[in-house]
Amino acid sequence: MSKKQITAVVELDQSRFKTKIFADGHLIYADEPKELGGTDEGMSPGALLLASLGSCTAITVRMYADRKQIPLEGITINLKICAEDEMNKGTVIERKIELKGNLDDEQYKRLMFIADKCPIHKILTNPIEIISVS
């Protein structure tokens, strides 16, 4: 995992909800579905949250498996969360992790334990303080 500070720039112009997100030389879009007035040209903020957790989990497990030479062939992670308008401090994210490969019980249990060590999982399961500055 990188030790440098993570930054992002988010821009929203007259495009209603289609939002440009720039980070480390990459561009992605966030948007809302058409039924909410968006153009549906990007993931919703809630989907981006799940994508962050899922990709961080997969990368963390892969790094550990590679370092320990565990025969992990693939990872599939399915995530679910409630509708964004229902989110609050009691929100639950359901994460189903499927590990592929010739893993024994000990390797499987260890990789599932390591899944909870990804940085995004850690931040989502601890109090977060967001400070708006001008």
N, C-alpha and C positions, 0 to 999 in steps of 0.2 A: 504494500500500500504506500502511496506517495506521502511524503512528509510535508509537502508544500501546502500553503493555505488554499482552500478551494474558493473560487469566486465565480459569480455569474452576473450577467447583465440581462435584464428583462425589459423589453420595449413593447409598448402598446400604442398604436396610433389610431387613425380613424377606421381601422378594420373591424370595429366592434369588439370581438373577443379574441381574435387570432393574435396570439402573442409570440413575439420572437424571443428566443432564449439563446444567448451566446455564452459559451464557457470553453476555455482552453482551445480556441480556434474552431470550435464546432458550433453549428446552428441547428436547433430543433424548434418546432412550433408546439405551442399549447393552444387549445381552442375549446369551445363548447359545442355540443351537438346542435344541429339545425333547429330542433324543437325548442332550444333555449336561446335561439337568436345567433348562434355561432355559424361558422362555415364548415365545421367538422373536418378541418384540415390538419388537426393535430390531436394529441391525446389530451384528455381533461387533466386538470391539476391532480385529482385523485388517482388517475391512472398513472401519472408520472411518479406519484409517491410510491405506488405499488411497484412500478418499474425500477425505482431506485432501490427499494428493499430487495426485490427479486434478483436484480443483477449483482448487487453487493453480496448477497448470500451465495450465489453461484460462484462468483469470483473468489470469495474467501474459501469456500469448500475446495474449489479447484486448486488454489495455491497450496493449501495444506496437503491435499492428496498428492500433488506433484512432489512437494518437498519430502513427504514420507514414503513416496513410491507406492502408493495405494492404487490398485488397478481400477480407478474410476474412469469409465468410458463416457459418461454423459450425465447431465443433470437437467431435470425439468422441474420448474417451480410454478405452481398455480396459486394465485393469490386472489382474495376477495375482501372487499370492504363495503360498508354501507354506503348509501347515497351521500353525496357531499353535504346536503342540507341537514343530514342527521348526525354528522360527525360532532363529537364532543370529547371531553377527557375520558369518557368511558368507552370510546370506540375500540372495537376489536378487529384486528386484521387476521384473517384465516390464511395460513401458508401451508400448502401441501408440497413436500419435497420428495421427488422421485430420483433415486440414485441408481445409475445403470453401471453394471460391471460385475466382475466376479469377486464380490466383497464377502468376507466372512462376517459373522455377527459382531465381533469386536470392531472391525473397520467401519461397518455400517453405523454402529452406535457412536463411535468417535466422530465420524463425519457429521452426524446429526447434531452432536454437541457443538462442534465447531461452527455449524451454521448460525448459531445464536451469537457468535463472536464477531460477526461482521459489524463494521462501524455504524452503518445505518440502523441495524437492529438495536445496537446499544443506545443510539441517540433517541430512537422512537420509544424505547422502554424506560427512559429516564426523563425527569423534568427538563423541559427545554425553555430557555428564556430567549425571546426575540426582542431586540432593541431597535426601534426605528430612529434613525438619525437624519438630520437635514444638512 
